Amino acid sequence: MQRFTTVRRVFMGMTFVVLSHAAQAQKVEFIGLKHWTVQNVKDSLVKYVPGSDTTLTSHNCGAELHELGFPRTASIIYPKANIVTVVEPQDSTAASANPVITTTQPLPPEWKMALDPLVNHTGQFKNGVFDVALKLYPLILTGKRDSLGTLMKTQGGDIPPQFDSLWAFFKSHAREEDFAQALAILNSDSAYAHRALALAVVSNFASKDAAWWTLMHAIRDPHPDKPNAGFVASQILIGWLRDGVARPVEWKTQIPDLHALLAGANLWLLPTVMQVLTYTKVNPSLAHDLLANNATYVLGYARSVDPDAAKAGRGLLMQLGAGGSVGPILPSAADMGWKRRT
């Protein structure tokens, strides 16, 4: 157990630093309110959710807002602002999640062998081993395992054997038939651990547009407030952006997924969605399909006082705005709201 704790601390140390700094944020920015006002929200929290955080400055307020009837909510703390996003009930159809899959499928024997030591009797991952091993996998692909091992030793630990077993499985499943098997699992299997393992296999295929499509589709999985495939997919996408794997992707056939995501299908991961579309050079010709009557959240982020949050929204607007394709779609006042901060 100590070895795993050491690995997690080393890999995720930057995240802990960011969160401790972000916890000091004072300003609250609401995105998505149309028929409600911020005061309506606060008054309703006092009346219907006793003991709730009416300052709206904690991660928990997303769950509390869900209790008020908002079908999609998130509260993301940035260094200079807490961005609270909601989808009001009348907009829930546009922000729909993927259809719920109700079946599970037997895994191929070698997949089951790789997964069994990592899950408990309920089929959930134990100890976070899978998540950390997947985050570290790009280092293994680039031949940095020895360097990672040396780093672990300087911290008083070493690489757990479970990690090496998982990495060996990932690396040995990089053939076209493995990609097809992963897609089959994602299309028909509801088990979170099965879906997560399938997405890990998909992570071998950054050169395929279909891999990018698959990961973005997974972000629409139901129940984004619980452990689900969407979070795993976002971690892979973030790794690809971090490691310079991003390249132009043809998104034209994925308009339904992208429209729903930009409409708030997974508000927790919306910043990642915007960054992925920017870094993969989404074609400006898709601006109307993606943003017409659907720019609330992109514009909301673009106007944020927090530079990191604003960068996600502005980056996508500027990418889609090449050749002036965004201007005719957005209300002029809203358009200027983000341009003034650029």
C-alpha positions, 0 to 999 in steps of 0.5 A, a space after each residue: 500500500 505504501 508503494 502505491 501511495 508514493 506513486 500517487 503523491 508524486 504523479 498528482 502532487 501538482 493537482 494537490 497544489 492547484 486545489 489548495 490554491 484554488 480553494 481561496 477563490 472568492 468570486 462565483 460565476 454562474 453559467 446557464 441561468 435563464 429563467 432563474 436568478 442567482 438570488 432565486 437559487 440561494 433562496 431555494 437552497 435555504 428553503 429546500 436544501 437545509 445546511 447547503 452552501 449558499 455561498 456557492 464556493 464549494 465543489 459540493 454545491 453542484 450536488 446541492 443544485 441538482 437537488 433543486 431540480 437542475 438536471 446537470 450541474 457542476 462547480 469547478 474551483 479555479 484560482 480566481 473564480 468558482 464557476 458554477 454551471 447548470 442546465 435548466 430543466 427546459 434545456 435538458 433535451 439538448 444536453 442529453 447523455 448517452 442512452 443507458 446500457 443495461 447489459 453486461 458482457 463476458 470479457 475475453 479471457 485475457 481481458 478478465 485476467 488483467 482486470 480481476 486483481 483490480 476490482 472488488 466484489 462489486 466490480 469497482 476498482 480498488 485503491 485507485 491503482 487503475 486510474 494512476 497506472 493509466 495516467 502514467 502509461 504515456 511515460 511507459 510508451 515513451 520509454 521512461 519507465 526506468 526514469 519513473 522507477 528512479 524517481 519513485 526510489 527517491 521518494 522512498 518507494 517503487 513501482 507496484 507490480 500491478 502497474 507493470 502488469 497493466 502496462 503490459 496488457 495495454 501495450 499488447 493490445 494495440 492491434 486493429 482487432 483490439 480496437 474493434 473489441 474495445 468498441 464492442 465493449 463500449 457499445 454493449 457493456 454497462 460495467 464501469 470497469 469493463 468500459 474503463 479497460 476498453 478505453 485504456 485500449 483505445 488510448 493506443 490509437 491516437 492516430 485514428 480519428 475514430 479513437 478521438 470520436 470514441 473518447 468524446 462520445 464516452 464523455 456523454 456517458 450517464 451519471 457524470 457525477 459518479 465514477 464513469 467512463 467519461 472521466 476515464 476518457 477525459 484523462 486520456 484526452 488530457 494526456 494526449 493534449 499534454 504530450 503533444 499528440 493532438 492533431 487535426 481531427 475531422 469532427 463533421 460526423 460527430 456533430 450530435 455528440 459535440 452539440 450535446 456536450 457543448 449544451 452541457 451533457 457533462 458540465 464537469 468535463 466541458 473545459 476538456 471538451 473545448 480544449 480538445 476541439 481547439 487543439 484538434 483544429 475543429 473545422 470552422 465550417 462546423 461553427 453553425 452546427 455547434 454553436 447556433 443557439 448553443 453558445 451559452 457555456 462556451 461564451 460563459 467560460 470565455 468571459 470568465 475572470 479566471 485566465 485558465 477558465 477563459 482560455 478554454 472558451 476563447 480558444 474554441 471561439 477563435 478556432 471556430 471563428 477563423 474566416 469570420 464564421 462565428 460572428 453571424 451566429 452569436 448575439 453581438 453583445 455576447 460576442 463583445 463580452 468575450 472579445 473585450 477580455 481577449 
